[in-house]
Amino acid sequence: MSAALNRCESHGSSVGRAVPDEDWSGYADAAGATRPTIPRHPQGYLAGGIAASRLQRENSPTMDSAAAYETHADAFLRARDNSPVGSRVVARWSALLPVRARVLELACGGGFPVTRVLAAAGLRLWAIDSSPTLVAAFRARFPEIPVQCARVQDSDFFGRDYQAAIAIGLLFLLPEPEQVQLISRVADRLAPGGRFLFSAPVETGTWRDLNTGHTCQSLGQHRYEALLQEAGFSVLASQVDGGANHYYDVRKRGANDFATT
Ligand SMILES: C[S@@+](CC[C@H](N)C(=O)[O-])C[C@H]1O[C@@H](n2cnc3c(N)ncnc32)[C@H](O)[C@@H]1O
């Protein structure tokens, strides 16, 4: 068992036992060398792809996550296209959704590997990402999936409701008030019983995104769980992928079963 997984479990989680994605263990070790204050996060698969010193010169501290990712979109795409990290967690989660469930994917990037897994599960997808470069790649790969090029903070989420939503590698890119608001807005868009899967560390703190140099912020497990409760979610489970990234798997209260229409 990796050191990172031990750290996750030692937090005394109330979200249940973390399930490691053991097929990809070892990825985290390769990724750990340049990681700053948060030990594991969803950029682990890209560590070393861009040198930290170069990032410090290129990004101003005030650049938002959307601008930061567009600046580094080509490098991110090349690296993420070759990283399966998170695929198994997403596949397991997808398998629990109703056949052809309506799913909103926030921060879809270029669509590999996450969208590919969701699509293979037969889900109906609507996707959003702020990077024009990544959205162009996404459109070329998934021409049948509606995709909006927008910041999630500004998006109308296509003006419809969903049975599930997913946000991998996004929440902690946003300032705290915008993370709080996003959790609440996702809840508003889900049917009772709807599921939400997102990645964010258990630990509280800030670090520099290894993809872009952007300053990230984790609110930590206790705060995320409190916000989820307030927004009407029940926390079902905790997942950990092969890069030791942590996932919150939650369900909107109000029904035991999914709405199917
Ligand atoms: C770490 S990547 C994760 C991408 C994808 N979910 C994956 O797992 O490969 C973060 C993504 O968030 C997008 N992003 C950053 N800030 C955003 C914002 N405010 N609104 C929408 N997307 C954003 C970036 O363009 C990038 O595609």
The ligand as an ORCA input file, in Angstrom:
! r2SCAN-3c Opt
* xyz 0 1
  C      -6.486     18.929    -14.420
  S      -7.349     19.233    -15.904
  C      -8.544     17.902    -15.861
  C      -9.148     17.613    -17.191
  C      -9.964     16.311    -17.237
  N     -11.055     16.324    -16.299
  C      -9.066     15.130    -17.004
  O      -9.220     14.452    -15.991
  O      -8.195     14.908    -17.851
  C      -8.300     20.667    -15.510
  C      -9.236     21.087    -16.612
  O     -10.039     22.136    -16.112
  C     -10.204     23.107    -17.131
  N     -10.533     24.345    -16.414
  C      -9.729     25.107    -15.655
  N     -10.425     26.107    -15.093
  C     -11.697     25.982    -15.535
  C     -12.886     26.716    -15.332
  N     -12.911     27.791    -14.522
  N     -14.011     26.305    -15.944
  C     -14.011     25.220    -16.765
  N     -12.904     24.477    -16.994
  C     -11.764     24.856    -16.387
  C      -8.899     23.100    -17.878
  O      -9.015     23.659    -19.150
  C      -8.571     21.613    -17.876
  O      -9.147     20.971    -18.979
*
